[in-house]
Amino acid sequence: MWRTRAAAACVICRSLANSSCGIKRKSPLQNLHLVFRSIHHPCYPSSKFQRPPLRISIQQFSSLNRLPLHKTKLLNVKHGYQSHRNFWLARLASRLLKVRYLILGSAVGGGYTAKKTYEQWKDMMPDLEDYKWIVPDFVWELDELVDFEKLLKALPDADDLAKLLPDFDKIGESLASLKGFLSPGSPGETAFRATDQGYDNDKQFKKGLLGELILLQQQIQQHEEEARRAAGFSSQQKRKVSDKEKIDQLQEELLRTQLKYQRMLERLEKENKELRKLVLQRDDKGIHQRKLKKSLIDMYSEVLDILSDYDASYNTQDHLPRVVVVGDQSAGKTSVLEMIAQARIFPRGSGEMMTRSPVKVTLSEGPHHVALFKDSSREFDLTKEEDLAALRNEIEIRMRNSVKEGCTVSTETISLSVKGPGLQRMVLVDLPGVISTVTSGMAPDTKETIFSISKAYMQNPNAIILCIQDGSVDAERSIVTDLVSQMDPQGKRTIFVLTKVDLAEKNVASPNRIQQIIEGKLFPMKALGYFAVVTGKGNSSESIESIKEYEEEFFQNSKLLKTSMLKAHQVTTKNLSLAVSDCFWKMVRESVEQQADAFKATRFNLETEWKNNYPRLRELDRNELFEKAKNEILDEVISLTQVTPKHWEEILEKTLWERVSTHVIENIYLPAAQTANSGTFNTTVDIKLKQWTDKQLPNKAVEVAWETLQEEFSRFMTEKKGKEHDDIFDKLKQAVKEETIKRHKWNERAEDSLRVIQHNALEDRSISDKQQWDAAIHFMEETLQSRLKDTESVIEDMVGPDWKKRWMHWVGRTKEQNIRNETKNELEKLIKCNEDHPAYLANDEVTTVRKNLEARGVAVDPCLIKDTWHQIYRRYFLKSALNHCNLCRRGFYYYQRHFVDSELECNDIVLFWRIQRMLAITANTLRQQLTNTEVRRLEKNVKEVLEDFAEDNEKKVMLLTGKRVQLAEDLKKVREIQEKLEAFIEALHQEK
């Protein structure tokens, strides 16, 4: 195969050489590169030339060595210098004359193309006639050696070669379409760019059409002036057509031209809107494959949201541009805003105040017409009526929730974002309508509050004021125009909008008043531009499309346009939105860098103040401080699990006995001790212990355990950690502790299980060893001594100080104390006479004591005698019980062997042992419940409280206070604002 191709190529080369015999130029075959030469002559290496043996004939250096040769007379080569010289010359000719190799490559790539372009190449070849001697003679005699006619017939014709070649026309068209798809400004590039970058072309196109309309309007005005002059001249020459008819013809021509351009503009805008929607939808589908950059308006809106959170009262006086929508109540502010947003998104009412707080609306372009709040992920589909109703309801709820009790309006801003195809990019703030009179149901300061809110937004020197005036009422009744003229006396940033022009045209007797308003001659205020719009027929159920159709139909048929009172660019909300958007972005580009520098200076001042006041502390804002406090609180809760069981049981046992000791002594021990024998004592004790266990003891035990847990938790929460303690967390920790304790409830089943355990513990009477016996005696002695000390203190308060205190401290007794002292002495004599006296005085004994005291001149009441007797006998009984404890120290031997000795009946020791054992078992059970269940539940409650506090910003602001917190918070916000402003400025420069 290779031989055949080589032979065919050589035939072509020779035929081309023969065709140029009449021209004294070198053949193009001699220009071929060495690579092609290696292909053309497989036996002739291209990379390295070797010196051939002397005995080889010249045929070895020919490209035709593999072809059948005709009979020819070969040259005799002499061995020696001449043979070497001829070989060197051949190599030099092969290197210098490469044209034939180029032709060979073209033949391989397509003989048809080479033949077609040969004549052009031949004219381009240099004249190599002087170097003809270099080429050997056999090169020019190749036609005698090879039959080129057969080779030419064997080659395919041009049509066959053309079929084998690719369709270069189709490839060129594909490359051209790809180039157009990726060229600047094309739909393909728009699909891979942010939605805002494709806005400029559309905007320039709109500007061009509007410019043509304005130019046409000026030309028609010139025609009108010429017609007026012609009218005066025609009256002299008595023309047939009157001046009025000419003016009417010109006006009709003007209207037809305006309608023509308006329809053309609407058609092109509709097509552009559909195309942009398709592009955005394609871009929206690929959002998961690649991350889109935020649009300019979204970045700018984020900065305004942060500023709103940073300082709702505008104390920082930020001067970032906004479009502030102001107007009298029911002037149509909200309707104008809805027409710009192309959706009925605001609550509506008949004559009542609906806008109760500022609403910031960020308009941007997107594939779908949706709305969402900045603090919510729910999207409202504005093409569905149920979503529109839900959105209006949500806005109304947010407005009412933002209004504090006793107020009518709020300064809190509601942030809403609206996206959709064809929306103009801008940020608008809808303010409550200005009122002249406070009606019933409103707060007394409503009027002043609305004025202050409006002034706070309008005093921003870069804010664009969209002043809305109701055209259906007398202009003299307007309040907002005076307010706007005060804020912007030169009108450099005010756009005036006259609403309800359809009603104004019907009701106003002189249409010239509307013209005076639009031309700025009726009001004292000045403005950048004046617009007239129609926002519907007053029906709340009208759709945006129907309102737009009604507006266009009205202005097409309105006399205001026909008589040139209104210009074409001054009507419809569409032209208004274009003008407002242009002014907004112009103001943004002029002022945003200056505002970024101002925040940079504020940041420097705050950082310097922090370094001077808190050089060793990190700049932790409120959220970071809360997280740090949260970790500390959780660590302290975990510390509860590290409390030793012994510590828990000691605290629980001690606290429980303090709670129940009074009941045990007064209601169980003392009544049982008054019995006659040991059997009655034990029976009384068992009955009273059973009643106590069933009704009171388990509940008291659970209360003690819960209070103990609270005390330990409070101790860990309030305990200072030395130098690392931060007082800034004290209020937060106290609030967390109180809320956790309020939420925590002890397990209800604990009392039932505890009741069984306590009942079984009190049923046991068997003291196993002497150590337990001595412990019970010690426990009884401590209890009785404590009670005796309390009783002595009560008696001292009753009878007054003794003689030592009276002499040493110079204090005396009162009259009542003297009476009680005399009564005490008389009752002590009674006890000494009868040491086995029962606990209660008989009536005759009371009478006897009273008479004895009266005999000494002391008048006493029987109740006083009984009251004094209770304390005297209590002291006597406790002293006797303590003496009995000492006797029972040696009674364990008799108890263990069940000896009956009336002098050593130690049933009271057994009672106190039973109570002591019950306290120990109860403390152990409660400790297990604490460590296994309640501490974990408490930790869970603490985490829930912290999570609730973390979501409640007002709670964090209230609990984390101080100059340090506020300074760190301001510094964080200012840094965030500055960084976002710089990112916005960078994106703005890239768009330019």
QUIKAQUI-V82341 format. One record per backbone hydrogen bond with DSSP energy under -0.5 kcal/mol. NH is the residue of the N-H (numbers start at 1). CO is the residue of the C=O. Records with the same first field share a line. If there is no record, write none. Layout:
# QUIKAQUI-V82341
NH->CO + CO
This chain:
# QUIKAQUI-V82341
5->1
6->2
7->3
8->4
9->5
10->6
11->7
12->8
13->9
14->10
15->11
16->12
17->13
18->14
19->15
20->16 + 17
21->18
23->20
25->23
29->99
30->27
31->28 + 98
32->29
37->33
38->34
39->35
40->36
41->37
42->40
44->41
45->43
50->48
52->50
56->53
60->57
61->58
62->59
65->62
67->64
70->145
74->72
77->75
78->76
83->78
84->80
85->81
86->82
87->83
88->84
89->85
90->86
91->87
92->88
93->89
94->90
95->91
96->92
97->93
98->31 + 96
99->31
101->29
102->28 + 98
103->28 + 99
104->100
105->101
106->102
107->103
108->104
109->105
110->106
111->107
114->110
115->111
116->112
117->113
118->114
121->117
122->118
123->119
124->120
125->121 + 122
128->126
131->128
132->129
134->131
135->132
139->136
140->136 + 137
141->137
142->139
144->141
145->141 + 142
146->142
148->146
151->147
152->148
153->149
154->150
155->151
161->157
162->158
163->159
164->160
165->161
168->166
171->167
172->168
173->169
174->170
175->171
176->172
177->173
178->174
179->175
180->176
181->177
182->178
183->179
186->183
189->181
190->186
191->187
192->188 + 189
193->190
197->194
198->194 + 195
199->196
202->198
203->199
204->200
205->201
206->202
207->203
208->204
209->205
210->206
211->207
212->208
213->209
214->210
215->211
216->212
217->213
218->214
219->215
220->216
221->217
222->218
223->219
224->220
225->221
226->222
227->223
228->224
229->225
230->226
231->227
232->228
233->229
234->230
235->231
236->232
237->233
238->234
239->234
246->242
247->243
248->244
249->245
250->246
251->247
252->248
253->249
254->250
255->251
256->252
257->253
258->254
259->255
260->256
261->257
262->258
263->259
264->260
265->261
266->262
267->263
268->264
269->265
270->266
271->267
272->268
273->269
274->270
275->271
276->272
277->273
278->274
279->275
280->276
281->277
282->278
283->279
284->280
285->281
286->282
287->284
288->285
290->286
292->290
299->295
300->296
301->297
302->298
303->299
304->300
305->301
306->302
307->303
308->304
309->305
310->306
311->307
314->311
317->314
323->427
324->322 + 464
325->323 + 429
326->324 + 466
328->468
329->434
331->328
336->332
337->333
338->334
339->335
340->336
341->337
342->338
343->338
345->343
351->349
354->352
356->354
358->410
359->430
360->358 + 414
361->359 + 428
362->360 + 416
363->361 + 426
364->418
366->420
370->368 + 419
371->380
372->417
374->415
376->373
380->371
381->379
382->369 + 380
384->381
388->384
389->385
390->386
391->387
392->388
393->389
394->390
395->391
396->392
397->393
398->394
399->395
400->396
401->397
402->398
403->399
407->404
410->356
414->358
415->413
416->360 + 414
417->372
418->362
419->370
420->364
423->420
426->363 + 424
428->361
429->323
430->359
431->325 + 429
434->327
439->437
442->439
446->443
449->445
450->446
451->447
452->448
453->449
454->450
455->451
456->452
457->453
458->454
459->455
460->457
463->460
464->322
465->463 + 493
466->324 + 464
467->465 + 495
468->326 + 466
469->467 + 497
471->469 + 499
473->470
477->474
478->475
482->479
483->479
484->480
485->481
486->482
487->483
488->484
491->488
494->491
495->465
496->529
497->467
498->531
499->469 + 497
501->533
504->500
505->501
506->502
507->503
508->504
511->509
513->510
514->511
515->511
516->512
517->513
518->514
519->515
520->517
521->516
522->516
528->494
529->494
531->496
532->570
533->498
540->538
542->539
547->543
548->544
549->545
550->546
551->547
552->548
553->549
554->550
555->551
556->552
557->553
558->554
562->558
563->559
564->561
565->560
566->560
570->567
571->568
572->532
576->572
577->573
578->574
579->575
580->576
581->577
582->578
583->579
584->580
585->581
586->582
587->583
588->584
589->585
590->586
591->587
592->588
595->591
596->592
597->593
598->594
599->595
600->596
601->597
602->598
603->599
604->600
605->601
606->602
607->603
608->604
609->605
610->606
611->607
612->608
613->609
614->610
617->614
620->618
621->619
625->621
626->622
627->623
628->624
629->625
630->626
631->627
632->628
633->629
634->630
635->631
636->632
637->633
638->634
639->635
640->636 + 637
641->637 + 638
642->639
643->640
648->644
649->645
650->646
651->647
652->648
653->649
654->650
655->651
656->652
657->653
658->654
659->655
660->656
661->657
664->660
665->661
666->662
667->663
668->663 + 664
669->664
670->665
672->668
673->669
674->670 + 671
675->672
681->677
682->678
683->679
684->680
685->681
686->682
687->683
688->684
689->685
690->686
691->687
692->688
693->689
694->690
695->691
696->692
697->692
698->693
700->696
701->697
702->698
703->699
704->700
705->701
706->702
707->703
708->704
709->705
710->706
711->707
712->708
713->709
714->710
715->711
716->712
717->713
718->714
719->715
724->721
725->722
727->725
729->726
730->727
733->729
734->730
735->731
736->732
737->733
738->734
739->735
740->736
741->737
742->738
743->739
744->740
750->747
751->748
753->749
754->750
755->751
756->752
757->753
758->754
759->755
760->756
761->757
762->758
763->759
764->760 + 761
767->765
768->766
773->769
774->770
775->771
776->772
777->773
778->774
779->775
780->776
781->777
782->778
783->779
784->780
785->781
786->782
787->783
788->784
789->785
790->786
791->787
792->788
793->789
794->790
795->791
796->792
797->793
798->794
799->795
800->796
806->802
807->803
808->804
809->805
810->806
811->805
818->814
819->815
820->816
821->817
822->818
823->819
824->820
825->821
826->822
827->823
828->824
829->825
830->826
831->827
832->828
833->829
834->830
837->834
846->842
847->843
848->844
849->845
850->846
851->847
852->848
853->849
854->850
855->851
856->852
857->854
858->853
859->857
860->858
865->861
866->862
867->863
868->864
869->865
870->866
871->867
872->868
873->869
874->870
875->871
876->872
877->873
878->874
879->875
880->876
881->877
882->878
883->879
884->880
885->881
886->882
887->883
888->884
889->885 + 886
890->887
891->888
895->891
896->892
897->893
898->895
899->894
901->899
904->901
905->902
906->904
910->906
911->907
912->908
913->909
914->910
915->911
916->912
917->913
918->914
919->915
920->916
921->917
922->918
923->919
924->920
925->921
926->922
927->923
928->924
929->925
930->926
931->927
932->928
933->929
934->929
935->930
937->933
938->934
939->935
940->936
941->937
942->938
943->939
944->940
945->941
946->942
947->943
948->944
949->945
950->946
951->947
952->948
953->951
956->952
957->953
958->954
959->955
960->956
961->959
966->962
967->963
968->964
969->965
970->966
971->967
972->968
973->969
974->970
975->971
976->972
977->973
978->974
979->975
980->976
981->977
982->978
983->979
984->980
985->981
986->982
987->983
988->984
989->985
990->986
991->987
992->988
